[in-house]
């Protein structure tokens, strides 16, 4: 992603991180362990922009490896995703 316009909304970035995880116990018998949560600490490039429905926070992983003084500063996204027991009603 090289331009600000091609960045994702922060909520879309977080949704994709959650969708990439399988915290269900469906693999627990095969592997022998069960993850109850995952902690992320990722570098992100973030910008606040006005959109058609108001201001929105756009964020994505850095687009380049090399940095210069002309680039926007890199921020950090610290996110802890955990499972919670849910009662299933018939």
N, C-alpha and C positions, 0 to 999 in steps of 0.2 A: 504494500500500500504506500504509494508515494505522495499522494496529495491529501489534503485535509478532507476534501469532498468524498474521497473513497474510503474514509475511515468508518468504522462501525460505531453505533451507539454503545455506550458503556454497558447498558442492559443486555445488548446482543452479545457482547464479548463474554459477559458473565454467563449468559445462557448457554453459549457454546462450550464453555469450560465445564459446566455442570452436565450437559448432554454427553460430553466425552468420557464421563466417569460412569462406572457401573458399581454403585455402592450397595446394590442388592445382595442378598445372601445366595443368589442362584449359583455362584461359582464357589461358594465356601466349601462344600463337600469335596470338590475336586482339588482345590488348592490347599485346604486345611487352615485357612485364616479368613477373617471377616474384617473389612475396613469399616470403621465407624465414622470416618471423616478424612478430609484432605485439606491441607493448608497450602495456599499459593502465595508466593512472593515474587511477582513478575515485574520487569521493567515495562513501562507503558509511555506512549506519547499521547497526551490528552489536550483537548482544546474545547472551550465553551463557545458554542455558535448559536446564533439566532436561526430558528427554523420556522416553518409555516404554523406550528402549534406552540410557539414560544421557544425559549432557550433550551438547548439540549447539550449534554456532555458526550463528546465523541472521543473514543479512546481505542487504541490498538497497540499491538506489540511494535517495537521500533522497526522502522522500514529499512534501516541500514545498519551495518556493523560498525563502520568507521564514522566518527563524529567530528564535527568542526565547530568553531565558535559561532557559526551562523545558524546552526540547528537549534530547534526548541529544546529546552531542558527535558531530560528523561525523568519521569515520575515513577512511583512504585505503587503497585496494586497488591495490597495484602488482603487475602480473602481466606476465610476458614469455612469450609462447607462440611456440615455434619449431618448424620442421619438422626432421625427421631422415631421412636416407636409409635406406631399408629394402630389404633384398634379398628379392625375391619368389621363392619356391621353387615349382617346378612340382608 
